[in-house]
Amino acid sequence: MVRMILSLTEDDKRWLRAISREQRCSMAEAVRLSLRHFRQQTRTGGRRQTILQATAGGWRAAQGDAQAWVNRLRAEWDERP
C-alpha cells in the first residue's frame, strides 16, 4: 500500500473522525472506503453519459404541444397493470 500526506480542513477532519468512530474503523480506512465509493460513482457516471448520448434527440420526434406530449407520456404510467 502506498502512503501519502493529505491536507484537510478542520471541519473535514472532525467529520472524518466522527464517521470513523461511527463505522469503527481508522480514519485512514474511512478515507480508503470513501475513495472506493467515489471511484465507483465516477465509473457509473461514464455509463450515465453513454445513456444520455444514446437517448439524445428524443425530443425532436415530438410534434406539437410539448405539455400535451408530456401528459401523454405520463398517462402511460397509469396504464400499467
Secondary structure, 3 states (H helix, E strand, C coil): CCCCCCCCCHHHHHHHHHHHHHHCCCHHHHHHHHHHHHHHHHHHHHHHHHHHHHHCCHHHHCCCCHHHHHHHHHHHHHCCC
